[in-house]
Amino acid sequence: MTTDDAFKDVPPPLRAAMEKRGFTSLTAVQSAVIGKASADLNLRISSQTGSGKTIAIGLVLANALSSQADPGASERRAKKTGKNRSRALIITPTRELAVQVQGELHWLFENLPGLDVTVVTGGSDMRRERLALQRSPAIVVGTPGRMLDHLRTGALGSNGIEHVALDEADRMLDMGFREELEAIVESLPKNRRSHLMSATFPPGVKRLADRFQDNHLHVQGTTLGKANENIEHSAHLIRASDRYGALVNSLLISPDSRCLVFVERRNEAADFAERLAKDGFAALPFSGELAQAQRTRTLAAFRNGSIRILVSTDVAARGIDVPDIGMVIQLTMPTDADTYTHRSGRTGRAGRTGRSILLVPKSSERRAHRILDGARVKVNWQPVPGPDQIKKMARKALRRELHGRLDAEEGPGERELEYATSLIQERDPAKVIAVLMKMAEPSSACAPVSISALLPGEKDQREGRPKDKNRDFTRFLINWGEKDGATTPRLLSHVCRRGDIKSKDVGAIRIGPQSSTFEISSSLSRGFERQVSRPDERDPELKIKRDASERRPSRKPAAETSRGSLARRTAPKPAWKKKAKSDKESGASKAREGSPSRPPRRKKRKPSPQSNQTRP
């Protein structure tokens, strides 16, 4: 929803900048703050992802700070006191989002030279940030930890702050920034204006807002489920073992779309990106474990199209603002409706259409329905596209491209037309066209995967099948325990990646304080041992070896024995052993009756050195 009337009320310098960027109207949240921007109120801006909240807060700050929006204002403020005299703070959960906010405000304020913006974030050079803060930029955008560092050292002055805005407040609380946020806000003047921007306002965010917002106004932009009307929501019910195959087929069905794949953990981002790259897809991981320089390069490659697929965690993706992301695939289940909304909101931005795909394991079907109902989106449940459907879509795309080129003003050259004429005269025209279209079919990154369809409410016939209790397992030891962050899912992922095996081949996992053990199917244990003996580039400090304390394979049923033990068990016993056993049983029987079992055994006398005789 956009409004043309409110756009006329935007101050001329800002309207000129917006028109230059192609704006002809305002979104609902931007229109909502225009009437309230000059009021002396603290705003709670509630609007969904992709609805223009950054521009909205920019309109609020520009209206309040424009009194000093003239060239050289920052330098004069700094020279006057010799200290930083910034006037507004914007706090974001991630560096990428901070850079994005700075970029948006930079072009919005291009006709207001006094409203300069700088960024301070973790992982950046603090010395350069201090130099930038010495120039007293009007607005400072940053992450909570780094901004608090500059406030405590005095590089960022707090006395002159007139506005503070918390962007993505709900996510900052989820990331554990409550203490930093409270420390920042408490260090600021009491007469400041405080604004919160959040897609949702759960109880935790409301409690935080109530602590430092006395006179607040809740500005409702777009309600839950309405912001992403340009997004087509679909869900695929799958078996857990078909997760990767469903991902591959979903990518192959839309080979030209820029795609953001969501996972829950950092190791999942690395593992799935690596598997996709091995299968021929242009994919990279994006998570907090990457160095800042590598994150910047990865995001730049995704923006310029060098890579088409980005596998990201929820936290890292908060700073991703790429307008032409055509598809979002939620490879792992979102934790709640808010997370689903944030994920799907990465596509369908800036008036474009997009598609959000949710892969739902059969065991999570009920939970998925609760999440989707909470997100208030209409979802189309359908089977994962199969090989035939993928090939059919590829042929349709080729035909559309053919018709487009035939309708284009610039046709083929004379040489091509001459050869085509002679070819048609010599050959069957229909056959010529068919062969050329076959040759022009694009080669996919990898072959589609055949996946058995599961429909909502349908029982998986493969569920509940008895496990093979006769499988033999071998135990291994790894120098990774609970103190170093080892958990069962993380260890399972590491073992599967390192040993190139599947999770079904891993048995019991036991996490210890400093080391852990896990079991591998004995049929794969030798190959696994060779594989993990090689140095691991990702985690070189983690060593895996066979557990030397294990005397026999674990989980071994009593009926199952090795060939040698089976021979020993079935071979007839010698007569002397039978007699000994009979004597022993007889002695035990006498002991129970109260009679002595047998005389005590005498100590054996050592033979004298002179004796060369041997015992018979």
N, C-alpha and C positions, 0 to 999 in steps of 0.2 A: 504494500500500500504506500503510495506517495501522494503528496499534496502540492499543488502548484501555488495556491494562495499564500501558504506560509513561506514559500521560497522568495516571494516578493518582500517579506519582512526581514530577510537576512541583510545585515549591513553590507553596503556596496563593496568594500574591499574583499569581504569573504565571498560574496555572491560572484564577483568577477573571477576569483580563483576557482570556484566550483564550476562555473560555466566553462572555464578553460579546460577542466577535467571531464567535461561532458555531462555535468549535472543539469537537469532541467526542472527538477522538483526535489522534495525532501522525502526521506522515509518517515514512517510514523513516529519513531523515537526522536528523530531530528526535529520534526515539526512540533513534538510535544514539549521540547525544552526551549523553543524559541520564545514562547510566551512567558516562561518562568525564568529565563536566563538573567534578567535584570533584577529579579526579586532577591531579597536577602534571606535565602533559604538554603538548607542543605538538601541535596537531591539524592534520591534513591532511584537510579535509572534501571528499570527492569525491562529487558528486551532480549530476544533470542539471538543466537550466534548468527553473524552475517547481516544484521539489521542496521548497521551504521552507528554503533554506540561511540566509536572513537571520534567521528566527526561531530557527534552530538556533544560530547564533553568539550571538544575544541570550540564549538560555538559558545558554550557557557563561559569558558575561560577567556576567549577573545573579547566578549562583551564586558567582562569584569576587569580585564587587565589592559584594555586598549587605551586607557588614559595616558599610559607611558609608552605607547607603541610608536616611537619615533627613532630615527637612526641615532646610534650612540647612547641610547638610554642605559643599556647594560654597563657600558664602560664608565659612565658617569656615576652610576650607583656604586660600582666597585671602588672608584677613586675617592668617593666621598667618605667612605668608612674604612677602606683598606681591607674589607672582608667581603665574603660572598653575601649578596643580597638578592638571591632568587626569590620569586614571588609565588610559585606554584610547584607542587610535586604531583607526579602521576606514578603510582606504584603498580607494577605488573608482575605476574608469577614467573615469567621466563625472559631470558635475554632476547629471544627472537620476537616476542610480542612487544618488548620495549622498543626494539629497533623499528618494528612495524608502526607503532604509535608515533614515534619521532618522525618517520617518513610521511605519515598522513598529515601531521600537524605542520610539517615543514612547507608542503605545498599550499595548505589551507591558509597559512599566515604569510605567504610570500609578499602580499601587499601591505603587511604590517611589520616593517623591519625591526621594530623594538621587541617583538615577541619571538625571540630566538629560543631554540630548544636544544638541549644536550642530553646524552644518555650515559648512565653509570650502571654497570652490570658486573656481576661476578664473572671471573675469567678474563676480564679486560685489564689493561695496564692502568694501575691506580695513579701513577705519576701523571700520565696524560689526562686522566679524569680530573685530577686536582688543578692542572693548568687550565682546563676548560671551565672548571667551577670558579676560578679566580676572576674570570670575565663576567661573572654574575649573570648567567643566562636567565631569562625570565621564567622559563619552565624547565624542570629537571625530571626526566623519565628514567626509572630504574627498577631493579629488582630489590626486594626487601632487605636482604643481607648486606649488599653493597651500599645501599642508601643509608642504612643504619651506621655502617662503618664511617662514612663521610660525615654524618651528623655528630658522631662521637669524637672524631678527630678535629672537628671544627672547620673542615674543608667546605662543608655545606652548612651555611648559617640557617638557623631555625627561626630567629626573631622576626625576619621579614616575610615569612610564609603566610600568604593570605588564603590559599586554597590547597587542599590535598584531595586527590581522587584515587580511589582504589579500583583498578580495572580487574575484571575476572575475580571478584572477591571470593566467590564460592570456591574456586579452584585453589586460591592461595591458602585458604583454611584447610582444604584437603591435603595440600602439600606440607602442612605443618608450620606455616609462617605466622601463626597467631601471636607468638611472643614478640617477633620482630615488628609486626604491624602495630601492636599495642605500644611498644617502646617508641616507635616513630611518632605516632599520633600524640602520645603523652608529652613528647618533647616540643611540640609546636604550640604557638600562641593560642590562648583560649578563644579569642575572637575570630579565629579562622573560619572559613567555610569548608565543609567536608562533604564529599560526594562519593557514592558507591555505584559502580556499574557491574551488573551481574545478570546472567541469563536467568538465574533462579535465586530466590531468597529463602533458603532453608532456615531452620531455627538457629543454627550456629552463626550464619551471616547476620540474621536479625539481632542476635545478642551482641555481636560485635558492633553493629551499627548503632544500637541503642546506647552504647557506652560513650560514643563521642559525637552523636548527632542529636542535638536538643530540639531544634525546630526544623523538622524535616518534611519533605514533600515527596511522595512516591509517584514517580513519572512512569506510567505504563506505556511502553511502545507497542510491541507485538506480543500477544499472549502465546502461551505454550501451544505449539502445533501449527501456528499460523505464519510464522516467519519463513518457514521453508516450504511454501506452497509450490515452488519451482522444483522440488525434489521428488523423485519417484522412489518410494520405499518398497523394497521387496525383501523376502526372507526365504532361505533354503533350509529345510530340515534335513540334517545329515547324520550319519554315524560318525563318531569321533575319529575313527580310522580313515574316514574319507575327507577330512578337513583340508589337507593340502591339495588333493585332487579337485575338490570343489573350488578352491582358490584359483588353481590353474585354469579350469574351464571358465570361471567368471572373468578372468583376464583375457582369455582367447576370444570370448564372445564380443568383446569391445576392444580390439587390438590397438585402436588409435586414441583411446581415452587416457588422459593423465589420471593416475589412480593413487589414492592414499589408502594404505592397508593398515588397520589398527590392530595392535596386540596389547597385552596387559603388561608384559615384563620386558626388560632390556634384552635378556638372552633370547627371548622369542623373536624380537626384532632382528637380531643378528643371525639367528639360525634360519628363519624363513627367507630373509633377504639373500642369504648364501645359497639356499636351495633354489630359489628363483633364478639367481644369476647362473648357476650351473645348468639350469634347464633353458637358458638362452634369453631370459628376460633382462631388460635393463633396469635393475633394481638395486637399491642401497638401503641400509638400515639408518634409522634416525632416533637417537635416544640420549639420555643424560650421561651415559657412560662414555660417549665420544668426547674427544678434546674439543674445545671451543672452535679452534681453527677448522677442524674437520667438520663440525656441524655447519659452520658457515659455508664451506665449500659444497657440502652435500645439498644444502638448501638452495644454493645458487644453481647447482646442476639441475635440480628439480624444477626450478623456476624457468631456466632457459631451455628446458626440453632435452638436455643431454641424457637424463634418465627419465623414464616414464613412470616408474613405480617407486614409491617411498613407503617402507615398512616402519611404522612409528609407534611409540608408546603414547598414551593419552597426554601425559605431562608435556613431552617434547612438542607435540602437535599444536599446543596452544599458541605458539608463535608462527604457525604456518599460515600465511595469507597469500595464497596463489589463486587468483580469480577464476582461472580456467581449469580447475580440477573437475573432471567430468564424472568421476566415480569414486565412491568411498566403499571399501569392503571392511566390515567389522569381523575380522578373523576370529577373535576371541570375544566372548560375551561381555557387553558393558555391565558395569556394576549396578547401575540404576538408570532411571529415565533421563536424568540430567546428563549423564555421561553419553547416553545414546544421542541426545539432542546436540551436544557439543561435537560429537564425532560426525554425525550426518551433516551438521552445519558447515563443514569444511567444503562442501560442494554446493552447487546452486547459488553461488554468490554473485553479486553485482548484476542481478537481473538475468543471469544465465540459468539454464536448466541443468540438473544433475541427477545422479542416481545413487542411492544408499542401499547396500546389500548387507544383510545380516545372516551369518552362518550359525545355525542353531543346532547343537548336538541334541540327539533325541532325549537325553537325560535332562536337558535344560528347557524343554518345550514349555512347561507351565511358567517357569520363571521368565521366559522370553515374552509370553503373552502379558504378564504383569508389567514388564518394563515398557512394552509398546503401548499398552493401555495408559500407563502413566505419562508417556511422551505425547499422547493424543495424536498419533499419526495413523493413517490408513495404510496398512501393509498388504501387499499382494504375496501370498504364500504360493510358491511354485517350486517344482523340482529343479535341481541343478541342471543347467544346459548340458546335453550330452554331445558326443562326437558328431552325430548326424546334424543336430541343430547348429552347431558351431560351423560346420562346413557349409550348410545352407546359408547362414548369415554372411559368410565370407563371399559366397557367389553373388548374393544380392548386393553387397557393397561394391563388388567389381562391376556389376551391371550398372549401378548408379553412377559410378565413375566413368564408365564408357559413354553413357548417355550425356553426362555433363561435358565430356570432351567433344562429343559430336555436336553439341549445341553451342560450343564456344565459338567466338568470332574468329579466333586464330586457329585455323585448321592445320592439317599436315602440309608439309612442303611438297613441291612438284615432284621431286625424286621419289618420295614415298607414294604419291598418288600414281605415278607411272608404274612402279613395281606392283602396287596393289591391283591396277587394271590388268596387267599381264598375268598376275597370279590367278585372278578370278577367271580369266579366259582359259587358262590351262587347267584349273582345278574346279571342283564343286564349291561354289561360293559359301554354302552353308557349312561345309566341312572345314573350309579355310578359317571361317570366323570361330567355329567351335574349337579348333586346335589353338588358335591365337589366344582365346579366352582361357583355355586350360594352361597355356604357357604363362599367362599373366597372373594366374592365381598367386597371391602372396604366400610365401612360406611362413608358417607359424613358428613361434619360438620352440615349441615342443608339441608332441601329439596330445590331443585331448584324452581325458581319462574317462573310462566307462564307470558310471556310478549308479547303483541301484536307487530308484526313487523311493523316498519316504514322504508320506502325506501327513498333515496334522491329524493327530488322534489315532493314527495307525500304529499298531504294535510292531516293533522290529522283530522279525522272525529269528534273527540271529542273537537277540538278547536272551540271556538266561541259559545259553548252552553250557554244558558242563566243561570245566577246564580240564586240561590234560594233567591229571595228578601223577602220571608216571614220568613226567619230564624230570630230567636230571639237571641240577644247577651247580655252578661253581662260584665260590665266594671270592670277591676281590676287595682290596683295601685302598682307600684314597686319603691323602693328607689334607682333608677339608672337613671341618666340623662346624658345629653350631656357632662357636665363637667367631668364626670367619664368615658367617652369613649363609652357611649351607642349610638348605631345606630340601625336603623330599622332591618337590617339583623341579627345583633348580638342579639338584644332583642328577635326577633322571634325564633332564634335558642335556646336561653336560656329558653324561655317559653315552647317550644315543648319538650325539654329535661327534664325540671323540672316537667312539668305536664304530661309527657308521652302522648302527643296528637300530632296530625298532623297539618301541617301548614294550611290546608283547614279549620280547626276549629277555626282559629284565625282571628278576624276581624280587625278593624282599630287600628293602632298603632300610638301613638302620643308621640314623644320624647320631654321632657321638659329639662330645664337647670339642675335641680337636681333630678327630678323624672319623671316618664313616666307612661302613661296609655295604656292599650291594652284591646281588647274585646275577649271574649271566648264564643263560642256557648252555649246558656243557657241550652241546654240539657246536657252539660258536665260540667257546672259550679260548681255544688256541688262536684262532684268527683275531679275536678281540684283543688278546694279550699282545700279539704282534703289532696290531694297529695302535694301541695306546702306549706302546713302548717308545714310539717316536715323539720327539719334542712337540709340544702344542704351542703354536704361535700366539693364540689368544690368551691362554692361561699357562704360561711356561712353568709356573711354580707348583702347579698341581701334578702330583705323581700318582700313578695307578699301578698296582702290582697285585699278583695273586696272594691271597691270604695264606701265609705259611702255617698258621695255627690250625687250619682246616685239615682234618685227617681224612674226612670222607665227604663227598658231595652232600650239601644240604638238601632238604626236601626229598630225600631218597626213600621211597616206600620200602617196606620190609620185603615185599615180594620181588623187588627188582634188585639184582645183584650184577656185579661185573662178571666177565667170563671166568676169571680165575677163582673168585669166591664161589661161583656156582659149581665149578668143578670140585672145589674142596668140600662143598656141602653135600654133593651127590655121590662122591666116591666112597666105597665101602671102607669102614674103619678096620685097622689091623686088630688081630685077636688079642694082642697084649694090651691095647687101649681099652678093648671091651672088658677084659678081666680087671684092669685097674679101676674102671668106672664101677664095675660090679662090687669090687672090694670097698670102694669109697662109699657107695650107697649102703653096703652092709654095715660099715663102721658108723655111718650117720644114724642108721636105725638103732644100733646098740647104744649110741650116746643118748638117744631119746628115751631109751628104756632104763637108763641109769647105769649101764655098764661101761667100762672104759672102751673108747673107740679103737685105739691101737696104741702100741707102746711108743713113747717119745723117740723121735729120730735122733740117732747119735751123730755127733760131729764127725765129719770126714777128716781122717788124718792125712796130712800132707806126706807124700812119698819122700823118702830120704834122697839126698842128691846122689848117693852111691847106687841107689836102686835103678836099674834099667828095665825093670819088669813093668808090664802094662796090665791093667785090669781086664779081665775077660769080658 
